[in-house]
């Protein structure tokens, strides 16, 4: 897993790719299992958007470049999103989607339905093989409280036309049941097969 830069709010990345097709992930549990490595987050929701062009589906304004009193001035061309910690409606409104992005309505609905006083959303964008979709395998919090999002690749439905050598881009947005004030960064792991939740995150009854 590679941690994000330690800063809050929307983070725009240079030349990043994005990840796969819509996959929702929503579960709940009253007493999440604990481990020395962190806590399993069982109450999260995910939505994804995909593009088939060379340009990833989600873009965001570049960093402010203002000088001489123009601190709010930004560069005119948005860059592809790499990672984001979305902590407010304003952060969400700054996201822009390319014309061929799929599932945008679902992503917008997830962002609009987030209660940012007690919830937050992390966004991640990456290239992916055309024949695969991205899934959120599980989410955990490390001992410092930072989220760790484990994503995996699953084969797309048989009706999806694809070529093994072709690449798409996909972006995942994961709503977390705690506010952005509780962490400064998050980690993402992706690219492997979808396996079981690691033993260290299972409670005693699940592992027996």
QUIFENZI-V569037 format. One line per field, one symbol per residue. psi: psi as a letter, one per 40 degrees, with the letter a starting at -180 (. if undefined). A space follows every 50 residues. Layout:
psi: ???
This chain:
psi: hhiiigiiahhhihfiaiaaihhihhiihdgiiiideahhhegihiiiii ieaehidhiiiiiheiifefdehiidhiiihciihheiddddeehiiide hifdddddddddehgedeiihiihhiiiideiihihdihihideehihhh iihihiidehhihdeiiaiihhhhhifiieeeieiiihhieaihaihide eiiddde.
